[in-house]
Amino acid sequence: MTSKTAPDPARRSERSRTAVLTAAAELVTELGYGRLTVEAIAARAGVGKQTIYRWWPSKGAVVFDAFLDAGKHDGSLALPDTGDLAADLRTVLRASSDELSDPAADRTYRALCAEILNDPALYAEYRTRLLDPLLEVTRDRLRSAREAGRIAPDADLDLAVELFYGPLHYRWQYRLGPLTHAHADRLVDAVMRTLDPPADRA
């Protein structure tokens, strides 16, 4: 008598989750965030709407997860550490500039930012899963440079992180100009001047 293996609910759930995130990523590109609905995501993914609401409380939460999944943001963020702090920071800010200036993603990013700011639960997810880890690994990279004597021993790392990321997002948010690699490099140079060790300030 042939034995039958029972279906694995975990595997079935993971397939459904992947289908939902794929559908959300596709549809937000095709329709834009404003026209996107949970019903459309469910239909594209081949699942019931109740399945989506079992895992995500809102459309914004689904799109945020799809964004993290597409970017492979799995909580293991890290900054490069080649020993050259300025070069490492340029690598990071150039990549951020490229991402924010992608025309295909711009509308989605802006809509998602608005959702994050207006939905306390989604904001908490954003802080916990993306923003706070990113800021912490950046502080860690600056901390290692400070311990190696590459930057001033009294450097304010929290302020440095704000100076590093803040102007780029300000320029993007208000469409003040293109997000080029040259602009990213100038931002890094400005931050590095505030972090110079005392001997370099003379």
TORPA-4810 file (N, C-alpha, C, O; in nm, 3 decimals):
<nodes>
NODE_1_0.085_-0.119_0.000_0.000_0.000_0.000_0.089_0.125_0.000_0.179_0.136_0.083_M
NODE_2_0.065_0.218_-0.093_0.148_0.338_-0.107_0.109_0.440_-0.002_-0.008_0.476_0.012_T
NODE_3_0.208_0.487_0.071_0.180_0.589_0.173_0.182_0.726_0.108_0.259_0.751_0.015_S
NODE_4_0.098_0.814_0.155_0.091_0.950_0.102_0.145_1.046_0.206_0.111_1.039_0.324_K
NODE_5_0.227_1.135_0.159_0.280_1.237_0.249_0.181_1.350_0.259_0.133_1.402_0.158_T
NODE_6_0.150_1.389_0.380_0.054_1.498_0.400_0.115_1.629_0.350_0.235_1.650_0.364_A
NODE_7_0.034_1.718_0.291_0.084_1.848_0.247_0.146_1.924_0.363_0.098_1.918_0.476_P
NODE_8_0.252_1.995_0.334_0.322_2.072_0.436_0.259_2.212_0.442_0.277_2.291_0.349_D
NODE_9_0.185_2.245_0.549_0.120_2.376_0.558_0.220_2.491_0.553_0.190_2.596_0.496_P
NODE_10_0.339_2.471_0.611_0.439_2.578_0.612_0.484_2.609_0.470_0.500_2.725_0.433_A
NODE_11_0.505_2.503_0.392_0.549_2.524_0.254_0.440_2.593_0.173_0.466_2.681_0.091_R
NODE_12_0.315_2.549_0.197_0.202_2.608_0.126_0.188_2.756_0.163_0.162_2.839_0.077_R
NODE_13_0.206_2.788_0.291_0.196_2.927_0.335_0.308_3.012_0.276_0.284_3.127_0.237_S
NODE_14_0.428_2.957_0.268_0.540_3.033_0.212_0.518_3.060_0.063_0.551_3.167_0.013_E
NODE_15_0.461_2.960_-0.008_0.430_2.982_-0.149_0.328_3.095_-0.165_0.342_3.179_-0.254_R
NODE_16_0.227_3.095_-0.079_0.125_3.199_-0.086_0.184_3.336_-0.053_0.154_3.435_-0.118_S
NODE_17_0.269_3.339_0.050_0.332_3.467_0.089_0.416_3.521_-0.025_0.411_3.640_-0.055_R
NODE_18_0.494_3.435_-0.088_0.578_3.477_-0.200_0.493_3.528_-0.316_0.526_3.627_-0.380_T
NODE_19_0.382_3.457_-0.342_0.292_3.498_-0.450_0.232_3.636_-0.422_0.218_3.717_-0.514_A
NODE_20_0.195_3.662_-0.297_0.137_3.791_-0.261_0.239_3.903_-0.278_0.208_4.008_-0.334_V
NODE_21_0.362_3.881_-0.231_0.464_3.985_-0.242_0.501_4.011_-0.388_0.523_4.125_-0.427_L
NODE_22_0.508_3.905_-0.466_0.537_3.922_-0.609_0.425_4.000_-0.677_0.451_4.091_-0.755_T
NODE_23_0.300_3.964_-0.646_0.186_4.034_-0.704_0.184_4.181_-0.664_0.157_4.268_-0.747_A
NODE_24_0.214_4.209_-0.538_0.214_4.348_-0.492_0.322_4.429_-0.564_0.297_4.542_-0.605_A
NODE_25_0.441_4.371_-0.578_0.550_4.441_-0.646_0.516_4.468_-0.792_0.544_4.576_-0.843_A
NODE_26_0.456_4.371_-0.859_0.418_4.389_-1.000_0.309_4.493_-1.016_0.317_4.581_-1.102_E
NODE_27_0.206_4.483_-0.933_0.090_4.570_-0.950_0.119_4.715_-0.911_0.066_4.807_-0.972_L
NODE_28_0.203_4.734_-0.811_0.232_4.873_-0.773_0.311_4.942_-0.883_0.301_5.064_-0.899_V
NODE_29_0.389_4.865_-0.959_0.461_4.921_-1.073_0.363_4.949_-1.188_0.373_5.052_-1.255_T
NODE_30_0.271_4.858_-1.210_0.177_4.872_-1.321_0.071_4.979_-1.296_0.038_5.057_-1.386_E
NODE_31_0.018_4.983_-1.174_-0.097_5.068_-1.144_-0.063_5.196_-1.069_-0.136_5.295_-1.076_L
NODE_32_0.049_5.193_-0.996_0.076_5.300_-0.902_0.013_5.267_-0.768_-0.084_5.191_-0.761_G
NODE_33_0.067_5.324_-0.662_0.022_5.289_-0.528_-0.123_5.329_-0.505_-0.199_5.255_-0.443_Y
NODE_34_-0.163_5.446_-0.555_-0.298_5.496_-0.530_-0.407_5.407_-0.585_-0.512_5.394_-0.523_G
NODE_35_-0.383_5.346_-0.700_-0.485_5.261_-0.763_-0.476_5.115_-0.720_-0.563_5.034_-0.751_R
NODE_36_-0.370_5.083_-0.649_-0.352_4.945_-0.604_-0.452_4.912_-0.493_-0.477_4.994_-0.405_L
NODE_37_-0.508_4.791_-0.498_-0.601_4.746_-0.395_-0.559_4.608_-0.344_-0.490_4.532_-0.413_T
NODE_38_-0.602_4.577_-0.223_-0.577_4.444_-0.169_-0.648_4.338_-0.254_-0.596_4.228_-0.273_V
NODE_39_-0.766_4.373_-0.305_-0.840_4.279_-0.390_-0.760_4.244_-0.515_-0.755_4.129_-0.556_E
NODE_40_-0.696_4.344_-0.574_-0.616_4.319_-0.695_-0.495_4.231_-0.663_-0.459_4.143_-0.741_A
NODE_41_-0.432_4.257_-0.549_-0.318_4.175_-0.508_-0.361_4.030_-0.489_-0.294_3.938_-0.534_I
NODE_42_-0.474_4.011_-0.420_-0.523_3.877_-0.394_-0.554_3.804_-0.525_-0.521_3.687_-0.540_A
NODE_43_-0.618_3.874_-0.619_-0.653_3.811_-0.747_-0.529_3.772_-0.824_-0.522_3.662_-0.879_A
NODE_44_-0.429_3.860_-0.828_-0.305_3.830_-0.902_-0.230_3.714_-0.835_-0.172_3.630_-0.903_R
NODE_45_-0.231_3.711_-0.702_-0.156_3.607_-0.629_-0.231_3.474_-0.624_-0.172_3.371_-0.592_A
NODE_46_-0.360_3.476_-0.655_-0.439_3.353_-0.649_-0.471_3.309_-0.507_-0.478_3.190_-0.477_G
NODE_47_-0.491_3.409_-0.418_-0.527_3.377_-0.280_-0.651_3.458_-0.243_-0.689_3.549_-0.316_V
NODE_48_-0.713_3.424_-0.133_-0.827_3.499_-0.085_-0.781_3.627_-0.015_-0.672_3.633_0.041_G
NODE_49_-0.867_3.728_-0.019_-0.833_3.854_0.048_-0.809_3.832_0.196_-0.725_3.899_0.257_K
NODE_50_-0.884_3.738_0.255_-0.868_3.712_0.398_-0.729_3.657_0.430_-0.677_3.676_0.540_Q
NODE_51_-0.670_3.589_0.332_-0.534_3.538_0.352_-0.436_3.654_0.368_-0.347_3.650_0.453_T
NODE_52_-0.453_3.756_0.286_-0.365_3.873_0.296_-0.383_3.941_0.430_-0.284_3.976_0.496_I
NODE_53_-0.508_3.961_0.471_-0.531_4.031_0.598_-0.492_3.946_0.720_-0.479_3.998_0.831_Y
NODE_54_-0.474_3.818_0.699_-0.425_3.734_0.808_-0.279_3.766_0.839_-0.235_3.755_0.953_R
NODE_55_-0.204_3.807_0.735_-0.060_3.832_0.751_-0.024_3.980_0.755_0.076_4.017_0.816_W
NODE_56_-0.104_4.064_0.691_-0.074_4.207_0.684_-0.196_4.289_0.721_-0.307_4.258_0.676_W
NODE_57_-0.179_4.394_0.800_-0.296_4.473_0.843_-0.344_4.574_0.741_-0.454_4.628_0.754_P
NODE_58_-0.262_4.602_0.637_-0.299_4.708_0.543_-0.227_4.689_0.411_-0.132_4.612_0.401_S
NODE_59_-0.274_4.761_0.311_-0.207_4.761_0.180_-0.063_4.809_0.194_0.029_4.753_0.134_K
NODE_60_-0.045_4.914_0.274_0.089_4.968_0.292_0.185_4.866_0.350_0.302_4.861_0.311_G
NODE_61_0.136_4.784_0.442_0.221_4.681_0.503_0.264_4.577_0.400_0.377_4.529_0.404_A
NODE_62_0.173_4.542_0.308_0.207_4.445_0.203_0.314_4.504_0.112_0.413_4.437_0.080_V
NODE_63_0.294_4.628_0.069_0.389_4.691_-0.023_0.524_4.710_0.045_0.628_4.694_-0.019_V
NODE_64_0.524_4.744_0.173_0.650_4.759_0.245_0.726_4.627_0.250_0.847_4.624_0.230_F
NODE_65_0.653_4.517_0.277_0.718_4.386_0.278_0.771_4.351_0.138_0.880_4.294_0.125_D
NODE_66_0.694_4.384_0.035_0.738_4.358_-0.102_0.864_4.437_-0.133_0.955_4.388_-0.200_A
NODE_67_0.870_4.561_-0.083_0.988_4.646_-0.101_1.109_4.584_-0.033_1.217_4.577_-0.091_F
NODE_68_1.092_4.538_0.091_1.202_4.475_0.163_1.246_4.347_0.094_1.366_4.320_0.083_L
NODE_69_1.149_4.269_0.047_1.180_4.143_-0.018_1.256_4.165_-0.147_1.353_4.094_-0.176_D
NODE_70_1.213_4.263_-0.225_1.279_4.291_-0.353_1.422_4.339_-0.331_1.512_4.309_-0.410_A
NODE_71_1.441_4.417_-0.223_1.574_4.470_-0.195_1.659_4.377_-0.111_1.773_4.409_-0.078_G
NODE_72_1.604_4.258_-0.076_1.676_4.161_0.005_1.718_4.220_0.138_1.824_4.186_0.191_K
NODE_73_1.633_4.308_0.194_1.662_4.365_0.326_1.616_4.264_0.431_1.501_4.268_0.475_H
NODE_74_1.704_4.176_0.469_1.665_4.066_0.558_1.712_4.086_0.701_1.715_3.991_0.780_D
NODE_75_1.747_4.210_0.734_1.793_4.237_0.870_1.943_4.221_0.886_1.997_4.244_0.994_G
NODE_76_2.013_4.181_0.778_2.158_4.161_0.785_2.231_4.276_0.714_2.327_4.253_0.641_S
NODE_77_2.184_4.397_0.737_2.246_4.514_0.674_2.390_4.527_0.721_2.423_4.495_0.836_L
NODE_78_2.475_4.574_0.632_2.614_4.599_0.669_2.671_4.701_0.572_2.633_4.705_0.455_A
NODE_79_2.761_4.784_0.622_2.832_4.878_0.536_2.967_4.820_0.499_3.026_4.745_0.577_L
NODE_80_3.017_4.854_0.380_3.150_4.805_0.344_3.255_4.860_0.440_3.239_4.970_0.493_P
NODE_81_3.360_4.783_0.462_3.469_4.828_0.548_3.600_4.789_0.482_3.659_4.684_0.510_D
NODE_82_3.645_4.877_0.393_3.770_4.853_0.320_3.890_4.915_0.390_4.004_4.897_0.348_T
NODE_83_3.861_4.990_0.499_3.967_5.064_0.565_3.971_5.209_0.520_4.037_5.292_0.583_G
NODE_84_3.900_5.241_0.413_3.891_5.378_0.362_3.748_5.425_0.386_3.658_5.394_0.308_D
NODE_85_3.727_5.500_0.495_3.591_5.539_0.535_3.522_5.621_0.427_3.406_5.595_0.395_L
NODE_86_3.591_5.718_0.372_3.528_5.804_0.272_3.483_5.724_0.150_3.373_5.744_0.099_A
NODE_87_3.568_5.633_0.105_3.531_5.550_-0.010_3.412_5.462_0.022_3.325_5.442_-0.062_A
NODE_88_3.408_5.408_0.144_3.297_5.322_0.183_3.166_5.401_0.188_3.061_5.354_0.144_D
NODE_89_3.173_5.523_0.243_3.052_5.606_0.251_3.006_5.649_0.112_2.886_5.658_0.087_L
NODE_90_3.099_5.675_0.023_3.061_5.709_-0.114_2.988_5.593_-0.180_2.888_5.613_-0.250_R
NODE_91_3.036_5.472_-0.158_2.970_5.354_-0.215_2.825_5.345_-0.169_2.736_5.318_-0.249_T
NODE_92_2.803_5.367_-0.040_2.668_5.358_0.016_2.578_5.469_-0.038_2.465_5.443_-0.079_V
NODE_93_2.628_5.593_-0.037_2.543_5.705_-0.077_2.518_5.706_-0.228_2.411_5.748_-0.272_L
NODE_94_2.613_5.660_-0.305_2.589_5.648_-0.450_2.478_5.547_-0.478_2.391_5.571_-0.561_R
NODE_95_2.482_5.434_-0.408_2.378_5.332_-0.427_2.242_5.386_-0.384_2.142_5.361_-0.450_A
NODE_96_2.238_5.459_-0.273_2.111_5.519_-0.228_2.060_5.620_-0.329_1.939_5.628_-0.353_S
NODE_97_2.149_5.698_-0.388_2.111_5.795_-0.490_2.051_5.726_-0.611_1.949_5.770_-0.665_S
NODE_98_2.114_5.617_-0.654_2.062_5.541_-0.769_1.923_5.487_-0.741_1.835_5.491_-0.827_D
NODE_99_1.903_5.437_-0.619_1.774_5.378_-0.583_1.664_5.484_-0.581_1.555_5.462_-0.634_E
NODE_100_1.692_5.597_-0.518_1.592_5.702_-0.506_1.561_5.771_-0.638_1.452_5.825_-0.656_L
NODE_101_1.656_5.769_-0.731_1.635_5.838_-0.859_1.580_5.746_-0.966_1.569_5.787_-1.082_S
NODE_102_1.546_5.624_-0.931_1.487_5.531_-1.027_1.344_5.577_-1.059_1.258_5.573_-0.971_D
NODE_103_1.316_5.621_-1.182_1.183_5.674_-1.214_1.073_5.572_-1.193_0.961_5.608_-1.157_P
NODE_104_1.102_5.444_-1.216_0.999_5.341_-1.203_0.955_5.323_-1.058_0.843_5.280_-1.032_A
NODE_105_1.042_5.356_-0.964_1.012_5.334_-0.823_0.973_5.462_-0.749_0.924_5.456_-0.637_A
NODE_106_0.994_5.577_-0.812_0.977_5.705_-0.742_0.837_5.722_-0.683_0.823_5.756_-0.566_D
NODE_107_0.732_5.698_-0.764_0.595_5.716_-0.715_0.566_5.624_-0.597_0.502_5.663_-0.500_R
NODE_108_0.614_5.500_-0.608_0.590_5.403_-0.501_0.661_5.446_-0.373_0.602_5.441_-0.265_T
NODE_109_0.786_5.489_-0.384_0.860_5.532_-0.266_0.789_5.649_-0.197_0.777_5.652_-0.074_Y
NODE_110_0.744_5.744_-0.276_0.680_5.862_-0.217_0.549_5.825_-0.149_0.520_5.872_-0.039_R
NODE_111_0.470_5.741_-0.214_0.343_5.698_-0.155_0.368_5.616_-0.028_0.295_5.630_0.070_A
NODE_112_0.469_5.532_-0.031_0.500_5.449_0.084_0.549_5.534_0.201_0.515_5.508_0.316_L
NODE_113_0.627_5.636_0.171_0.672_5.728_0.276_0.553_5.796_0.343_0.550_5.810_0.465_C
NODE_114_0.455_5.838_0.262_0.336_5.901_0.318_0.260_5.803_0.407_0.213_5.841_0.515_A
NODE_115_0.247_5.678_0.363_0.179_5.577_0.444_0.252_5.555_0.576_0.190_5.545_0.682_E
NODE_116_0.384_5.546_0.569_0.464_5.523_0.689_0.444_5.635_0.791_0.435_5.610_0.911_I
NODE_117_0.439_5.758_0.742_0.426_5.872_0.833_0.285_5.882_0.892_0.268_5.941_0.998_L
NODE_118_0.185_5.826_0.825_0.046_5.839_0.870_-0.010_5.713_0.935_-0.121_5.715_0.986_N
NODE_119_0.065_5.605_0.933_0.019_5.478_0.990_0.116_5.439_1.102_0.226_5.391_1.073_D
NODE_120_0.079_5.458_1.229_0.171_5.431_1.339_0.226_5.288_1.340_0.343_5.267_1.371_P
NODE_121_0.141_5.190_1.305_0.188_5.051_1.305_0.291_5.028_1.196_0.391_4.961_1.218_A
NODE_122_0.266_5.085_1.078_0.361_5.070_0.968_0.490_5.146_0.998_0.599_5.100_0.964_L
NODE_123_0.477_5.262_1.062_0.596_5.338_1.100_0.682_5.257_1.197_0.805_5.256_1.185_Y
NODE_124_0.618_5.190_1.292_0.693_5.107_1.387_0.766_4.994_1.315_0.880_4.963_1.349_A
NODE_125_0.700_4.933_1.215_0.764_4.828_1.135_0.884_4.884_1.060_0.990_4.822_1.056_E
NODE_126_0.866_5.000_1.001_0.973_5.065_0.925_1.093_5.095_1.014_1.208_5.070_0.976_Y
NODE_127_1.066_5.148_1.132_1.176_5.179_1.225_1.248_5.051_1.267_1.371_5.046_1.268_R
NODE_128_1.171_4.950_1.303_1.228_4.827_1.358_1.304_4.746_1.253_1.411_4.693_1.281_T
NODE_129_1.249_4.738_1.133_1.303_4.646_1.033_1.398_4.709_0.933_1.474_4.639_0.867_R
NODE_130_1.394_4.844_0.921_1.481_4.905_0.820_1.559_5.024_0.871_1.682_5.023_0.869_L
NODE_131_1.490_5.129_0.917_1.562_5.252_0.950_1.658_5.235_1.066_1.776_5.269_1.053_L
NODE_132_1.611_5.184_1.179_1.700_5.172_1.295_1.820_5.081_1.268_1.932_5.115_1.306_D
NODE_133_1.800_4.964_1.204_1.917_4.881_1.171_2.016_4.952_1.079_2.137_4.938_1.095_P
NODE_134_1.963_5.029_0.980_2.052_5.101_0.889_2.133_5.206_0.963_2.254_5.217_0.943_L
NODE_135_2.067_5.282_1.050_2.138_5.385_1.126_2.242_5.322_1.219_2.351_5.376_1.238_L
NODE_136_2.208_5.207_1.278_2.300_5.143_1.372_2.424_5.089_1.300_2.535_5.106_1.351_E
NODE_137_2.409_5.025_1.184_2.528_4.974_1.115_2.614_5.090_1.064_2.736_5.076_1.052_V
NODE_138_2.550_5.204_1.035_2.628_5.321_0.994_2.707_5.375_1.112_2.825_5.408_1.098_T
NODE_139_2.643_5.383_1.228_2.716_5.424_1.348_2.829_5.327_1.379_2.938_5.369_1.419_R
NODE_140_2.805_5.197_1.361_2.909_5.098_1.387_3.030_5.121_1.296_3.145_5.112_1.340_D
NODE_141_3.003_5.153_1.169_3.115_5.178_1.076_3.193_5.302_1.118_3.316_5.303_1.113_R
NODE_142_3.122_5.406_1.160_3.189_5.528_1.206_3.262_5.502_1.338_3.370_5.556_1.361_L
NODE_143_3.203_5.420_1.423_3.266_5.388_1.551_3.399_5.316_1.530_3.497_5.344_1.599_R
NODE_144_3.401_5.222_1.435_3.526_5.150_1.408_3.630_5.245_1.352_3.749_5.230_1.381_S
NODE_145_3.587_5.343_1.271_3.682_5.442_1.219_3.734_5.531_1.331_3.851_5.570_1.331_A
NODE_146_3.648_5.564_1.426_3.691_5.646_1.540_3.792_5.571_1.625_3.891_5.629_1.669_R
NODE_147_3.765_5.443_1.649_3.857_5.362_1.730_3.992_5.344_1.661_4.094_5.328_1.727_E
NODE_148_3.991_5.348_1.527_4.116_5.336_1.453_4.187_5.469_1.434_4.291_5.476_1.369_A
NODE_149_4.131_5.576_1.493_4.192_5.708_1.483_4.171_5.775_1.349_4.240_5.872_1.317_G
NODE_150_4.076_5.726_1.269_4.052_5.784_1.136_3.966_5.909_1.144_3.972_5.994_1.055_R
NODE_151_3.887_5.922_1.250_3.806_6.041_1.269_3.828_6.091_1.411_3.888_6.022_1.494_I
NODE_152_3.778_6.210_1.439_3.803_6.273_1.569_3.749_6.187_1.683_3.641_6.129_1.671_A
NODE_153_3.823_6.178_1.793_3.778_6.096_1.907_3.651_6.149_1.972_3.580_6.075_2.041_P
NODE_154_3.622_6.278_1.951_3.501_6.335_2.010_3.390_6.349_1.907_3.292_6.421_1.930_D
NODE_155_3.403_6.281_1.794_3.302_6.293_1.688_3.165_6.248_1.738_3.153_6.142_1.801_A
NODE_156_3.064_6.326_1.710_2.925_6.294_1.747_2.869_6.202_1.639_2.832_6.248_1.531_D
NODE_157_2.863_6.073_1.667_2.825_5.976_1.564_2.677_5.987_1.526_2.642_5.967_1.409_L
NODE_158_2.592_6.019_1.623_2.449_6.036_1.590_2.429_6.152_1.493_2.354_6.141_1.396_D
NODE_159_2.498_6.263_1.521_2.487_6.378_1.432_2.547_6.347_1.295_2.494_6.388_1.192_L
NODE_160_2.658_6.274_1.294_2.723_6.240_1.168_2.632_6.156_1.079_2.629_6.175_0.958_A
NODE_161_2.559_6.064_1.140_2.467_5.980_1.063_2.356_6.065_1.002_2.317_6.044_0.887_V
NODE_162_2.305_6.161_1.080_2.201_6.250_1.026_2.256_6.335_0.911_2.188_6.355_0.811_E
NODE_163_2.379_6.384_0.926_2.441_6.464_0.821_2.467_6.380_0.696_2.468_6.432_0.584_L
NODE_164_2.488_6.252_0.715_2.519_6.163_0.603_2.394_6.134_0.519_2.397_6.148_0.397_F
NODE_165_2.285_6.093_0.586_2.164_6.054_0.512_2.066_6.169_0.488_1.997_6.172_0.386_Y
NODE_166_2.060_6.263_0.583_1.956_6.365_0.579_1.952_6.449_0.452_1.846_6.459_0.390_G
NODE_167_2.063_6.509_0.410_2.058_6.595_0.292_2.014_6.524_0.164_1.948_6.583_0.079_P
NODE_168_2.052_6.397_0.151_2.013_6.322_0.032_1.860_6.307_0.026_1.798_6.330_-0.078_L
NODE_169_1.800_6.270_0.138_1.655_6.251_0.140_1.581_6.384_0.130_1.472_6.390_0.074_H
NODE_170_1.639_6.490_0.184_1.580_6.623_0.170_1.578_6.665_0.023_1.477_6.716_-0.026_Y
NODE_171_1.688_6.643_-0.046_1.696_6.677_-0.188_1.596_6.594_-0.269_1.532_6.646_-0.360_R
NODE_172_1.582_6.466_-0.235_1.487_6.379_-0.306_1.343_6.419_-0.276_1.261_6.431_-0.367_W
NODE_173_1.313_6.439_-0.148_1.175_6.468_-0.109_1.121_6.593_-0.176_1.006_6.595_-0.221_Q
NODE_174_1.203_6.697_-0.183_1.156_6.824_-0.237_1.199_6.848_-0.382_1.181_6.957_-0.437_Y
NODE_175_1.255_6.744_-0.444_1.295_6.750_-0.585_1.381_6.874_-0.613_1.355_6.951_-0.705_R
NODE_176_1.484_6.891_-0.531_1.569_7.008_-0.541_1.677_6.996_-0.647_1.743_7.094_-0.681_L
NODE_177_1.695_6.877_-0.700_1.797_6.857_-0.803_1.823_6.710_-0.824_1.772_6.627_-0.748_G
NODE_178_1.900_6.676_-0.925_1.927_6.534_-0.954_2.012_6.470_-0.846_2.095_6.536_-0.782_P
NODE_179_1.991_6.341_-0.826_2.069_6.265_-0.728_2.181_6.194_-0.802_2.169_6.077_-0.838_L
NODE_180_2.288_6.265_-0.824_2.401_6.212_-0.900_2.509_6.158_-0.807_2.509_6.184_-0.687_T
NODE_181_2.601_6.081_-0.866_2.714_6.034_-0.787_2.802_6.151_-0.743_2.858_6.148_-0.634_H
NODE_182_2.813_6.253_-0.827_2.893_6.370_-0.791_2.834_6.439_-0.668_2.907_6.482_-0.579_A
NODE_183_2.701_6.449_-0.664_2.635_6.509_-0.548_2.658_6.424_-0.424_2.686_6.477_-0.316_H
NODE_184_2.646_6.292_-0.437_2.669_6.202_-0.324_2.812_6.218_-0.272_2.834_6.220_-0.151_A
NODE_185_2.907_6.230_-0.363_3.047_6.245_-0.321_3.068_6.376_-0.246_3.146_6.381_-0.150_D
NODE_186_3.001_6.483_-0.290_3.015_6.611_-0.220_2.957_6.602_-0.078_3.012_6.661_0.015_R
NODE_187_2.848_6.530_-0.064_2.791_6.511_0.070_2.888_6.436_0.161_2.907_6.474_0.277_L
NODE_188_2.950_6.332_0.108_3.046_6.256_0.188_3.164_6.344_0.226_3.210_6.341_0.340_V
NODE_189_3.213_6.424_0.132_3.326_6.514_0.162_3.288_6.611_0.274_3.370_6.639_0.362_D
NODE_190_3.165_6.662_0.271_3.121_6.755_0.375_3.116_6.686_0.512_3.157_6.743_0.613_A
NODE_191_3.064_6.563_0.513_3.058_6.488_0.639_3.199_6.458_0.690_3.226_6.471_0.809_V
NODE_192_3.288_6.419_0.601_3.424_6.385_0.643_3.495_6.506_0.703_3.576_6.490_0.795_M
NODE_193_3.465_6.626_0.653_3.529_6.745_0.710_3.486_6.767_0.855_3.563_6.819_0.936_R
NODE_194_3.363_6.727_0.888_3.318_6.743_1.027_3.375_6.635_1.118_3.372_6.648_1.240_T
NODE_195_3.428_6.528_1.058_3.478_6.414_1.136_3.629_6.408_1.143_3.685_6.320_1.209_L
NODE_196_3.697_6.502_1.077_3.843_6.496_1.074_3.901_6.495_1.213_3.854_6.568_1.301_D
NODE_197_4.005_6.412_1.236_4.074_6.416_1.366_4.143_6.550_1.383_4.173_6.617_1.284_P
NODE_198_4.171_6.590_1.507_4.228_6.724_1.534_4.351_6.756_1.450_4.365_6.870_1.405_P
NODE_199_4.440_6.660_1.428_4.563_6.687_1.353_4.532_6.729_1.210_4.610_6.803_1.149_A
NODE_200_4.420_6.684_1.157_4.384_6.715_1.019_4.312_6.848_1.005_4.287_6.895_0.895_D
NODE_201_4.280_6.909_1.120_4.205_7.035_1.114_4.297_7.155_1.108_4.253_7.267_1.083_R
NODE_202_4.423_7.132_1.129_4.518_7.244_1.133_4.537_7.303_0.994_4.613_7.398_0.977_A
</nodes>
